[in-house]
């Protein structure tokens, strides 16, 4: 899982509230059984983010952590493709949770992440 030294930088004054809402550490399960954790480390005024994503066992994939980048458009954060080949999107829901869609090797897993 995520290293305890992961540092989230609070968004600056110029970051729109809808983007700043993604800042922080989120965790949940995909398909009710695969653990995942997202740390949104930085958020720029233009919606670019840097992240660290940690996953447990997902199908044939062993647990791991990847640093990456992404972009927020509207209420959705889309990460660049992870080194394991996964594509992930996080949609901010009205209740303040993230609806997660994780696609890997032709399979799509969905779930919900809550702020930690």
C-alpha positions in Angstrom: 0.0 0.0 0.0 1.0 3.7 0.0 4.2 4.7 1.7 3.5 6.6 4.9 5.8 9.4 3.7 3.4 10.3 0.8 3.0 14.1 1.1 -0.1 15.8 -0.1 0.4 19.5 -0.9 -2.7 21.6 -0.2 -4.0 23.3 -3.3 -3.0 27.0 -3.7 -5.5 29.9 -3.7 -5.7 29.9 -7.5 -7.1 26.3 -7.7 -10.8 26.2 -8.4 -12.8 24.5 -5.5 -14.0 21.8 -7.9 -10.4 20.8 -8.6 -9.2 21.3 -5.0 -11.9 18.8 -3.9 -9.8 15.9 -5.3 -6.8 16.7 -3.2 -6.0 14.2 -0.5 -5.9 10.5 0.1 -8.8 8.2 -1.0 -9.4 4.5 -0.5 -11.9 1.9 -1.4 -12.6 -1.3 -3.2 -13.2 -2.3 -6.8 -15.9 -4.8 -7.5 -16.2 -5.1 -3.7 -13.0 -7.0 -3.3 -9.9 -5.3 -4.8 -8.4 -2.7 -2.6 -7.1 0.6 -4.0 -5.8 3.8 -2.6 -5.3 7.1 -4.4 -3.2 10.0 -3.1 -3.8 13.2 -5.1 -0.5 15.0 -4.2 -0.8 18.2 -6.1 -3.5 20.0 -8.0 -2.7 22.9 -10.4 -5.1 25.8 -11.2 -5.5 24.2 -14.7 -6.6 20.9 -13.3 -3.4 18.9 -13.8 -2.6 16.6 -10.9 0.2 14.4 -9.7 -0.8 11.2 -7.9 0.4 8.0 -6.3 -1.9 5.0 -6.8 -1.6 1.8 -4.8 -3.4 -1.4 -5.5 -3.9 -4.8 -3.9 -4.3 -8.0 -5.9 -6.3 -7.2 -9.1 -6.9 -10.4 -11.2 -3.4 -11.5 -12.2 -1.7 -8.3 -11.0 0.3 -8.4 -7.9 0.0 -5.5 -5.4 2.0 -2.4 -6.3 2.3 1.4 -6.3 2.7 3.7 -9.2 3.3 7.5 -9.4 1.6 9.3 -12.2 -0.2 12.3 -13.5 -3.6 13.1 -14.6 -6.0 15.8 -15.5 -9.4 16.9 -14.1 -12.1 17.8 -16.6 -15.5 18.8 -15.2 -16.0 16.4 -12.3 -13.7 13.6 -13.5 -10.1 13.0 -12.9 -8.4 10.8 -15.5 -5.0 9.4 -14.8 -2.4 8.7 -17.5 -1.9 5.0 -18.2 -0.2 3.3 -15.2 3.0 1.2 -15.8 0.9 -2.0 -15.3 -1.3 -0.9 -18.3 -4.3 0.2 -16.2 -6.5 3.2 -17.2 -8.4 4.7 -14.3 -10.9 7.5 -13.9 -12.4 9.0 -10.8 -15.7 10.9 -10.9 -16.6 13.2 -8.0 -20.1 12.4 -6.8 -22.5 14.8 -5.0 -21.9 12.9 -1.7 -18.2 13.6 -1.9 -17.1 10.1 -2.8 -15.3 9.1 -6.0 -16.8 6.6 -8.5 -13.9 4.7 -9.8 -13.5 2.9 -13.1 -10.4 0.8 -13.5 -9.7 -0.9 -16.9 -6.9 -3.4 -17.2 -6.3 -6.1 -19.9 -9.8 -5.8 -21.3 -11.6 -6.0 -18.0 -13.3 -3.1 -16.2 -13.7 -2.9 -12.5 -15.8 -0.3 -10.7 -16.1 0.9 -7.2 -16.3 3.8 -4.8 -13.4 5.5 -2.9 -13.9 7.7 0.2 -11.6 10.4 1.5 -9.3 9.1 4.3 
